[in-house]
Amino acid sequence: EDFDALLPALQAVRATSRAFDTALQASDAGRFAIVSSLAVSRPLAGGANYAAVKAASEAWSRAVAHGFAKAARDADEPLRAASIVFRAKALDPEALAPAVLALWDEDAASLNDRVIELG
């Protein structure tokens, strides 16, 4: 089934965020970003499995953002790590690359928990 084939993508988001959590929070400018789909905001019957996995990945990434904010607040330190979701209709490396590079042009507090739609 489609869902079973797509599930490793969600598991990769989860495992990667957990593996790098400490390093991202310790960094002066840690960034965790995923690429999602516009299908999350308007799922269609034929793509429900895909949209469900992407929505779950977004939920996980937004929980990572909450964790970053809570850890900084609890430590009485400024937020230095951010978790961001990029949404695209179709992946376009020409649009994604500059958007990823721009993540270090803004401070973590303004980026954390943002969903950025790519052209």
TISEKOL-980513 format. One record per residue (C-alpha): z negated, y, x negated; residue number from 1. Coordinates in nm, 4 decimals. Each point is the difference from the previous one (the first is absolute). Example, Ala and Ser with C-alpha at 12.3 -4.5 7.8 and 13.67 -1.06 7.14 Angstrom:
NODE         z         y         x  resi
NODE   -0.7800   -0.4500   -1.2300     1
NODE    0.0660    0.3440   -0.1370     2
//
This chain:
NODE         z         y         x  resi
NODE    0.0000    0.0000    0.0000     1
NODE    0.0664    0.3590   -0.1071     2
NODE   -0.3667    0.0930    0.0073     3
NODE   -0.0966   -0.2736   -0.2440     4
NODE    0.2782    0.1071   -0.2352     5
NODE   -0.1168    0.3631    0.0147     6
NODE   -0.3719   -0.0674   -0.0364     7
NODE    0.0075   -0.0153   -0.3833     8
NODE    0.0954    0.3696   -0.0022     9
NODE   -0.3271    0.0890    0.1740    10
NODE   -0.1920   -0.2341   -0.2266    11
NODE    0.1552    0.1720   -0.3032    12
NODE   -0.1104    0.3437    0.1244    13
NODE   -0.3514   -0.1304    0.0528    14
NODE   -0.0249   -0.1825   -0.3332    15
NODE    0.1493    0.2867   -0.2002    16
NODE   -0.2288    0.2625    0.1499    17
NODE   -0.3047   -0.2157   -0.0648    18
NODE    0.1026   -0.0826   -0.3565    19
NODE    0.0538    0.3636   -0.0946    20
NODE   -0.2691    0.1676    0.2124    21
NODE   -0.2489    0.0608   -0.2814    22
NODE    0.2675    0.1270   -0.2392    23
NODE    0.1533    0.2306    0.2612    24
NODE   -0.3378    0.1519    0.0851    25
NODE   -0.0891    0.0434   -0.3682    26
NODE    0.3289    0.1726   -0.0763    27
NODE    0.0331    0.3780    0.0021    28
NODE    0.3002   -0.0413    0.2308    29
NODE    0.0123   -0.3494    0.1487    30
NODE    0.2730   -0.0589    0.2551    31
NODE    0.0592   -0.3005    0.2262    32
NODE    0.3167    0.0156    0.2090    33
NODE    0.1936   -0.2361    0.2213    34
NODE    0.3402    0.0243    0.1618    35
NODE   -0.0088   -0.0660    0.3712    36
NODE    0.2517    0.0387    0.2780    37
NODE    0.0721    0.2350    0.2859    38
NODE   -0.0055   -0.3186    0.2100    39
NODE   -0.3796    0.0342    0.0002    40
NODE    0.0200    0.3116    0.2159    41
NODE    0.2545   -0.1543    0.2377    42
NODE    0.0025   -0.3785   -0.0194    43
NODE    0.2814   -0.1866    0.1714    44
NODE   -0.0202   -0.3488    0.1480    45
NODE    0.2402   -0.1481   -0.2533    46
NODE   -0.1945    0.1420   -0.2925    47
NODE   -0.3529   -0.0501    0.1263    48
NODE   -0.1055   -0.2302   -0.2838    49
NODE    0.1281    0.2434   -0.2622    50
NODE   -0.1631    0.2983    0.1718    51
NODE   -0.3292   -0.1895    0.0374    52
NODE   -0.0177   -0.0839   -0.3716    53
NODE    0.0925    0.3561   -0.0954    54
NODE   -0.2630    0.1374    0.2420    55
NODE   -0.2633   -0.2305   -0.1477    56
NODE    0.0970    0.1128   -0.3507    57
NODE   -0.0363    0.3616    0.1090    58
NODE   -0.3400   -0.0725    0.1524    59
NODE   -0.1120   -0.1622   -0.3245    60
NODE    0.1273    0.2946   -0.2063    61
NODE   -0.1756    0.2467    0.2267    62
NODE   -0.3218   -0.1997   -0.0376    63
NODE    0.0482    0.0269   -0.3772    64
NODE    0.0242    0.3775    0.0490    65
NODE   -0.3263   -0.0044    0.1929    66
NODE   -0.1608   -0.2027   -0.2784    67
NODE    0.1149    0.2501   -0.2622    68
NODE   -0.1406    0.2911    0.2016    69
NODE   -0.3292   -0.1757    0.0725    70
NODE   -0.0527   -0.1028   -0.3626    71
NODE    0.0601    0.3562   -0.1205    72
NODE   -0.2297    0.1428    0.2673    73
NODE   -0.2748   -0.2537   -0.0723    74
NODE    0.0215    0.0765   -0.3733    75
NODE    0.0025    0.3741    0.0724    76
NODE    0.3226    0.0292   -0.1984    77
NODE    0.3368    0.1510    0.0820    78
NODE    0.2611   -0.2325    0.1441    79
NODE    0.2345   -0.1047   -0.2805    80
NODE    0.1752   -0.3011    0.1524    81
NODE    0.2350    0.0021    0.2967    82
NODE    0.1641   -0.2632    0.2170    83
NODE    0.3329    0.1015    0.1517    84
NODE    0.2506   -0.1609    0.2366    85
NODE    0.3694    0.0783   -0.0277    86
NODE    0.2023   -0.0758    0.3131    87
NODE    0.3749   -0.0472   -0.0124    88
NODE    0.2686   -0.1220    0.2367    89
NODE    0.1779   -0.1687   -0.2891    90
NODE   -0.1181   -0.0004   -0.3582    91
NODE    0.1876    0.2595   -0.2024    92
NODE   -0.1042    0.0005   -0.3667    93
NODE    0.1512    0.3476   -0.0398    94
NODE   -0.2506    0.1337    0.2551    95
NODE   -0.2938   -0.2190   -0.0994    96
NODE   -0.0047    0.0690   -0.3750    97
NODE   -0.0552    0.3771    0.0188    98
NODE   -0.2535   -0.0449    0.2813    99
NODE   -0.2022   -0.2387   -0.2153   100
NODE    0.0155    0.2334   -0.3003   101
NODE   -0.1160    0.2880    0.2212   102
NODE   -0.3247   -0.1863    0.0746   103
NODE   -0.1416    0.1431   -0.3222   104
NODE    0.0953    0.3567    0.0949   105
NODE   -0.2712    0.0119    0.2683   106
NODE   -0.3697   -0.0659   -0.0202   107
NODE   -0.1373   -0.3205    0.1440   108
NODE   -0.1858    0.1742    0.2819   109
NODE    0.3230    0.1367    0.1478   110
NODE    0.1839   -0.3319   -0.0397   111
NODE   -0.2563   -0.2607    0.0951   112
NODE    0.0760   -0.1798    0.3282   113
NODE    0.3343    0.1758    0.0452   114
NODE    0.3074   -0.1555    0.1537   115
NODE    0.3125    0.1535   -0.1514   116
NODE    0.3344   -0.0570    0.1704   117
NODE    0.2948   -0.0304   -0.2340   118
NODE    0.3375    0.1468    0.1037   119
//
